[in-house]
Amino acid sequence: MINYEKLYIGGHWVAPSLDERIEVRSPHDHSGVGRAAQAAPVDVDAAVASARQAFDHSPWPTLPPERRRALVARFNELHAARAQEIAALVTSENGSPAWFTQSLQTSLTEQTAAYLRSSESFGWEEEVTGPSGARSLVRREPVGVVAAVVPWNAPHQSALVKVVPALLAGCTVILKVAPETPLDGLLLGELFTEAGFPDGVVSILPAGRETSEYLVSHPGIDKIAFTGSTRAGRRIAAIAGEQLKRVSLELGGKSASIVLDDADLDAVAGAAPLLAFANNGQSCVAHTRLLVPRSRYEDFVAAVAAAAEQVTVGDPADPRHMVGPLVTAAQKERVESYIRSGLDDGARLVVGGLGAPEGLRQGNYVKPTVFADVDNSMRIAREEIFGPVLVVIPYEDEDDAVRIANDSPYGLGGGVWTTDTERGLAVARRVRTGTFLVNGAPIGFDAPFGGYKASGIGREFGTVGLSQYVEHKSISV
């Protein structure tokens, strides 16, 4: 059992105002994992006061950028040294399979390094001269106190993609972590302290929805950075609009992989289950719609089904298992309701279905599921399921494929499979999403990440991500 009895407020471990603790139980077998302090509005007030003091009255926001870079670089070293420990903790909290958490935690070193590179070349202060000779000094200054609100599915990735650029910009940050994964969130406090961040610069508060809303509504918050559901994002956007706060939102997705008629069958079959089922399907960028040409439809359905049937399910701590349990019993019930909806709407079940996998009735397990003969108007094709469910949709020609891919309220990710890279790029330019993979190419941390439409506002990663935490000031000279 791992216990955090205190909250991390302004760089100090502080007793919470609530006597209640968050009890964390394993999604695998419901055994105890740990206990964590839970924040209430009065704790939010304390964190905001500390953050405002540091931003408004300390040297932090006006330090030379290289001073802040040195602290973030030190934090990155400390975080990298504990990557395997953190990965195991996240797996125990949320059920993400060990292979996924270990890979992701290791990659976060490069995610932060990309921000550090961007900070070095960022134009913190530049002179601009117009054709008339008018001179302006353009400054990029920290936006202020940031509320970073993150989910449970990839907790450190979601946290650091916000906290790191905010700190590099000179902001102070209150990180609100999900009640499903409070332990790894509070562990970050140990690293920020060891790295030497000044008082008031970072606070970490585990809390539920009501306290989260109190935080983002707080008049002492200048910017909200949120990752989570589109429904919650709409509520946060409404609050930000009412109060004219700065806001960035990384929300849901229903990404489509377009299989062109020249695509390699084995390559698609090998990658499709991974892209759909990684992190137990609990990923905003999961490719959960597979668009296949009608001329080769049954061949691809059979190949993808065969690959999906080989997906191993079980204890997420065992790296041999590709898929583990869903985070909560409620999430399991939600995913099963979508599987039931697919059956009721007439989709053809080719792999998986209702009921727990054999021998795994105790935990929050569902069967990795593949539906064929899906129409893009069905709920399983339009709504984000957030579980291991893949739908295969036929199309007539390339224009039809692009139309179906774009016929979605979301626009976060997507991909194309082809033996002709230039043809793939041409398709990529037509699909309205913020991120797109040609033949499964990996996402880079120097390029911007984010969504169109209901998938969010703003971007993360690299220079564009760093720019989300500054205000631009023009001084005429």
C-alpha positions in Angstrom: 0.0 0.0 0.0 1.2 3.5 -1.0 -0.1 6.3 1.2 0.0 10.0 0.6 -1.7 11.6 3.6 -0.9 15.2 2.6 -1.5 17.5 -0.4 1.3 19.2 -2.3 0.6 22.9 -2.1 3.1 25.5 -3.2 6.0 23.0 -2.9 5.1 21.9 0.7 3.3 18.8 2.0 0.2 20.2 3.7 -2.5 18.4 5.7 -5.8 18.4 3.7 -8.9 20.1 5.0 -10.9 16.9 4.5 -10.6 13.8 6.7 -11.7 11.7 3.7 -9.1 9.8 1.7 -9.2 8.4 -1.8 -9.0 4.6 -1.7 -7.3 3.3 -4.8 -8.1 -0.3 -5.8 -6.7 -2.4 -8.6 -8.9 -2.7 -11.7 -7.4 -6.2 -12.1 -8.6 -7.8 -8.8 -9.9 -4.9 -6.7 -7.1 -5.3 -4.1 -5.9 -2.3 -2.3 -3.2 -0.2 -4.0 -3.0 2.9 -1.7 -4.7 5.9 -0.1 -4.3 9.6 -1.0 -5.4 12.9 0.4 -8.4 14.5 -1.3 -8.6 18.2 -2.0 -11.6 20.4 -1.2 -12.4 24.0 -2.3 -10.5 25.4 0.8 -7.4 23.5 -0.4 -7.9 25.0 -3.8 -8.0 28.5 -2.2 -4.7 27.8 -0.5 -3.0 26.5 -3.7 -4.3 29.5 -5.7 -3.1 31.9 -3.0 0.4 30.3 -3.1 0.5 30.3 -6.9 -0.6 34.0 -7.1 2.0 35.0 -4.5 4.7 33.3 -6.5 3.6 34.7 -9.8 2.7 38.3 -8.6 5.4 38.9 -6.0 8.4 36.6 -6.6 11.1 36.6 -9.2 9.9 33.4 -10.8 8.0 34.8 -13.9 10.9 37.2 -14.7 13.8 34.9 -14.3 16.0 34.5 -17.4 14.5 31.6 -19.4 17.7 29.6 -19.0 17.2 29.5 -15.2 13.8 27.9 -15.6 15.2 25.5 -18.3 17.8 24.3 -15.8 15.2 23.4 -13.2 13.0 21.6 -15.8 16.0 19.8 -17.1 16.9 18.6 -13.6 13.3 17.5 -13.1 13.4 15.6 -16.4 16.5 13.7 -15.2 14.9 12.8 -11.9 11.7 11.7 -13.6 13.6 9.6 -16.1 15.5 7.8 -13.3 12.2 6.6 -11.8 10.4 5.8 -15.0 10.0 2.0 -14.4 8.8 2.6 -10.8 6.2 5.2 -12.0 5.1 2.9 -14.8 4.4 0.0 -12.4 2.5 2.4 -10.1 0.3 3.7 -12.9 -0.4 0.1 -14.0 -1.6 -0.8 -10.5 -3.8 2.3 -10.3 -5.6 2.3 -13.7 -5.0 -1.1 -15.3 -2.9 0.1 -18.2 -0.8 -2.8 -19.4 2.9 -2.8 -18.3 4.2 -2.8 -21.9 2.3 0.4 -22.5 3.1 2.3 -19.3 6.8 1.4 -19.5 7.0 2.6 -23.1 5.1 5.7 -22.4 7.0 6.7 -19.3 10.3 6.3 -21.1 9.1 8.4 -24.0 8.2 11.3 -21.7 11.9 12.1 -21.3 11.9 13.1 -25.0 8.5 14.9 -24.7 10.1 17.2 -22.1 13.4 17.4 -24.0 11.4 18.7 -27.0 10.0 21.5 -24.9 13.4 22.3 -23.6 14.7 22.6 -27.2 11.8 24.9 -28.0 12.5 27.1 -25.1 16.1 27.6 -26.2 15.0 28.9 -29.6 11.8 30.6 -28.5 11.6 34.3 -29.3 11.0 35.6 -25.8 11.8 39.1 -27.0 12.2 40.2 -30.6 12.3 43.5 -32.4 10.0 44.0 -35.4 10.4 46.9 -37.9 7.6 47.7 -40.4 8.0 49.2 -43.9 7.4 52.7 -42.5 10.2 52.3 -40.1 8.0 51.9 -37.0 9.8 49.7 -34.5 8.1 47.4 -32.0 9.5 45.2 -29.3 7.5 42.0 -29.2 7.6 40.2 -25.8 6.3 36.8 -24.9 5.4 36.8 -21.2 3.9 34.1 -19.0 0.1 33.9 -19.0 -0.1 33.7 -15.2 -1.5 31.0 -12.9 -2.4 27.8 -14.8 -4.9 25.2 -13.7 -3.8 21.9 -15.4 -6.6 19.3 -15.2 -5.7 15.8 -16.4 -7.3 12.4 -16.7 -6.4 9.0 -15.5 -5.6 7.1 -18.7 -2.1 8.4 -19.3 -1.6 10.6 -16.2 2.0 11.7 -16.4 1.9 12.3 -20.1 -1.2 14.5 -19.8 0.3 16.3 -16.8 3.8 17.0 -18.1 2.6 18.1 -21.5 1.0 21.0 -19.7 3.1 21.6 -16.6 6.5 21.6 -18.4 5.7 24.3 -21.0 3.9 26.4 -18.3 6.9 26.3 -16.1 9.3 27.1 -18.9 7.1 30.1 -19.8 7.3 31.4 -16.2 3.8 30.4 -15.1 2.8 28.9 -11.8 0.8 25.7 -11.9 -1.9 23.9 -10.0 -2.1 20.4 -11.2 -5.4 18.7 -10.6 -5.1 14.9 -10.9 -7.9 12.4 -11.3 -9.2 10.5 -8.3 -8.5 7.2 -10.1 -4.8 7.9 -10.3 -3.9 10.2 -7.3 -0.8 8.3 -6.2 1.4 8.8 -9.2 0.2 12.4 -9.3 1.4 13.2 -5.8 4.6 11.3 -6.5 5.4 14.2 -8.9 5.6 16.5 -5.9 8.6 14.6 -4.6 10.4 15.2 -7.9 9.5 18.9 -8.1 10.9 19.4 -4.6 14.1 17.5 -5.3 14.6 19.5 -8.5 14.5 22.7 -6.5 11.5 24.6 -7.7 10.7 27.7 -5.6 7.8 28.0 -3.2 4.4 28.5 -4.7 5.4 27.5 -8.3 3.7 24.0 -8.3 0.8 22.5 -6.4 -0.8 19.0 -6.9 -4.4 18.3 -5.9 -6.2 15.0 -6.3 -10.0 15.8 -6.5 -13.3 14.9 -8.1 -15.5 16.8 -10.4 -17.0 19.4 -8.0 -13.6 20.6 -6.7 -12.3 20.6 -10.2 -15.0 23.0 -11.3 -14.3 25.2 -8.3 -10.6 25.3 -9.4 -11.3 26.2 -13.0 -13.9 28.8 -12.0 -11.6 30.4 -9.4 -10.9 34.1 -10.1 -7.2 33.6 -9.3 -6.8 31.3 -12.3 -5.6 32.9 -15.6 -5.5 29.8 -17.9 -7.1 26.4 -17.9 -5.3 23.5 -19.6 -7.5 20.4 -19.8 -7.4 16.9 -21.2 -10.5 14.8 -20.9 -13.9 14.1 -22.3 -15.6 16.4 -24.8 -18.5 16.8 -22.5 -16.3 18.1 -19.7 -14.4 20.2 -22.2 -17.6 22.0 -23.2 -18.3 22.8 -19.6 -14.8 24.2 -19.1 -15.0 26.2 -22.3 -18.2 27.7 -21.1 -16.6 28.7 -17.8 -13.5 30.1 -19.6 -15.7 32.1 -22.0 -17.8 33.6 -19.2 -14.6 34.7 -17.4 -12.5 35.4 -20.4 -9.8 33.0 -19.2 -7.3 31.5 -21.6 -8.1 27.9 -22.3 -6.6 24.9 -24.2 -8.6 21.6 -24.5 -7.4 18.2 -25.6 -10.6 16.2 -25.9 -12.0 13.0 -27.4 -11.7 11.3 -30.7 -13.1 8.7 -33.1 -10.1 8.4 -35.4 -10.4 6.6 -38.8 -7.7 4.6 -40.5 -8.2 4.6 -44.2 -7.0 1.4 -46.0 -6.4 2.3 -49.6 -6.9 -0.4 -52.3 -3.1 -0.9 -52.7 -2.4 -1.4 -49.0 -0.5 -4.3 -47.7 -2.9 -6.7 -46.0 -0.4 -8.1 -43.4 0.8 -4.6 -42.4 -2.8 -3.4 -41.8 -3.8 -6.6 -39.9 -0.7 -6.4 -37.7 -1.2 -2.8 -36.8 -5.0 -2.3 -36.6 -5.5 -4.1 -33.2 -2.6 -2.2 -31.6 -3.8 1.2 -32.8 -7.4 0.4 -31.6 -6.7 -1.5 -28.4 -3.5 0.1 -27.0 -4.0 1.2 -23.4 -7.1 -1.1 -23.3 -8.7 1.2 -25.9 -8.7 4.0 -23.4 -6.9 6.5 -25.6 -8.2 9.6 -27.3 -6.1 8.9 -30.4 -7.2 5.2 -30.8 -7.9 4.3 -34.4 -11.3 2.8 -33.7 -12.8 3.1 -37.3 -11.1 1.1 -40.0 -12.3 2.1 -43.5 -11.7 -0.6 -46.0 -12.4 -0.7 -49.8 -15.4 -2.8 -50.6 -13.4 -4.5 -53.3 -11.1 -6.1 -50.7 -13.4 -5.9 -47.7 -13.8 -9.5 -46.7 -10.1 -10.2 -47.0 -9.2 -7.4 -44.7 -12.0 -8.2 -42.2 -10.8 -11.8 -42.0 -7.1 -10.7 -41.5 -7.9 -8.1 -38.9 -10.2 -10.6 -37.0 -7.5 -13.2 -37.0 -5.0 -10.7 -35.6 -7.5 -9.5 -33.0 -8.1 -13.1 -31.8 -4.4 -13.4 -30.9 -4.6 -10.3 -28.6 -3.7 -11.5 -25.1 -5.8 -10.2 -22.2 -5.0 -10.5 -18.5 -3.1 -9.1 -15.5 -1.7 -5.8 -16.7 1.4 -6.2 -14.6 2.4 -9.1 -16.8 4.1 -7.6 -19.9 2.9 -10.6 -22.0 -0.6 -9.3 -21.9 -1.5 -6.7 -24.5 -4.8 -5.7 -22.9 -5.7 -5.3 -19.3 -8.8 -4.3 -17.4 -10.7 -1.0 -17.8 -10.2 1.5 -15.1 -13.5 1.1 -13.2 -16.5 -1.1 -13.2 -18.5 1.9 -14.5 -16.2 2.1 -17.5 -16.7 -1.6 -18.1 -20.4 -1.2 -18.1 -20.2 1.7 -20.5 -18.1 -0.2 -23.0 -20.5 -3.2 -22.7 -23.4 -1.0 -23.4 -21.8 0.1 -26.7 -21.1 -3.6 -27.7 -24.8 -4.2 -27.0 -25.7 -1.2 -29.1 -23.7 -2.5 -32.0 -25.4 -5.9 -31.9 -28.8 -4.2 -31.7 -28.1 -2.0 -34.7 -27.2 -5.0 -36.8 -23.4 -4.8 -37.0 -21.7 -8.2 -37.6 -19.7 -9.4 -34.6 -16.5 -11.0 -35.8 -14.4 -11.0 -32.6 -15.2 -10.6 -28.9 -18.6 -9.5 -27.7 -20.4 -9.4 -24.4 -19.1 -11.1 -21.2 -15.7 -11.2 -19.5 -12.8 -13.0 -21.1 -12.4 -16.5 -19.7 -11.0 -16.6 -16.2 -11.2 -12.8 -15.7 -14.6 -12.2 -14.2 -13.2 -10.6 -11.0 -11.7 -7.5 -12.6 -13.0 -4.8 -15.0 -12.3 -6.8 -18.1 -14.1 -6.8 -21.5 -13.3 -8.8 -24.5 -11.4 -7.0 -27.3 -14.2 -6.7 -29.9 -14.3 -6.2 -33.7 -17.5 -5.4 -35.6 -17.8 -5.6 -39.4 -20.6 -4.3 -41.7 -20.8 -1.1 -39.7 -22.6 2.0 -41.1 -21.0 5.3 -40.1 -24.3 6.4 -38.7 -24.3 3.8 -35.9 -23.5 4.9 -32.4 -20.4 2.6 -32.3 -19.1 4.5 -35.3 -19.9 8.0 -34.1 -19.3 8.1 -30.3 -16.1 7.7 -28.4 -16.4 4.3 -26.6 -13.0 4.5 -24.8 -12.6 0.7 -24.7 -11.2 -2.0 -26.9 -13.8 -1.9 -29.7 -12.9 -1.6 -33.4 -15.4 -1.1 -36.2 -14.7 -1.9 -39.8 -16.6 0.2 -42.4 -16.7 -0.4 -46.1 -16.3 2.4 -48.7 -16.7 2.6 -52.5 -13.7 4.8 -53.6 -11.1 7.2 -52.3 -13.5 10.1 -52.2 -16.0 8.1 -50.3 -13.3 7.1 -47.8 -12.4 10.7 -47.1 -16.1 11.6 -46.8 -16.6 8.9 -44.2 -13.5 9.8 -42.3 -14.6 13.5 -42.1 -18.2 12.6 -41.2 -17.5 12.7 -37.5 -18.0 15.3 -34.8 -14.3 14.6 -33.9 -11.0 15.5 -35.5 -8.2 14.4 -33.3 -6.3 11.6 -35.2 -6.4 9.3 -38.1 -4.3 7.5 -40.6 -3.9 6.0 -44.1 -2.4 2.7 -45.3 -0.9 2.5 -48.8 2.2 1.4 -50.6 2.3 4.9 -52.3 3.5 7.5 -49.8 2.6 10.4 -52.0 -0.9 9.1 -52.4 -1.1 8.7 -48.7 0.0 12.3 -48.1 -2.7 13.5 -50.6 -5.3 11.7 -48.5 -3.9 13.1 -45.3 -4.2 16.6 -46.6 -8.0 16.1 -47.1 -8.9 14.6 -43.7 -9.8 17.2 -41.1 -7.8 16.1 -38.1 -5.0 17.5 -36.0 -2.8 14.4 -36.3 -2.5 11.9 -39.1 -0.3 8.8 -39.5 0.9 7.5 -42.9 1.4 3.8 -42.6 1.5 4.0 -38.8 4.4 6.4 -38.5 5.0 7.5 -34.9 3.9 10.9 -33.6 6.9 13.3 -33.0 7.1 15.5 -29.9 8.4 18.6 -31.8 5.3 18.8 -34.0 2.0 20.2 -32.6 -0.7 17.8 -31.3 -4.4 18.6 -30.9 -7.7 18.4 -32.5 -10.2 19.9 -34.9 -14.0 20.2 -34.2 -15.1 18.6 -30.9 -11.6 17.2 -30.3 -10.5 20.4 -28.7 -8.9 23.9 -28.8 -5.2 24.6 -29.0 -2.2 22.4 -29.4 0.5 20.7 -27.3 4.1 19.6 -27.9 7.1 21.6 -28.9 7.2 25.3 -29.9 3.4 25.5 -30.6 2.7 23.9 -27.3 5.0 26.3 -25.4 3.2 29.3 -27.1 -0.1 28.3 -25.4 1.3 29.6 -22.1 2.4 33.1 -23.1 0.8 36.4 -23.8 2.2 38.6 -26.6 3.0 42.2 -25.7 3.9 44.8 -28.3 6.0 47.8 -27.2 6.3 50.6 -29.8 9.7 52.2 -29.7 
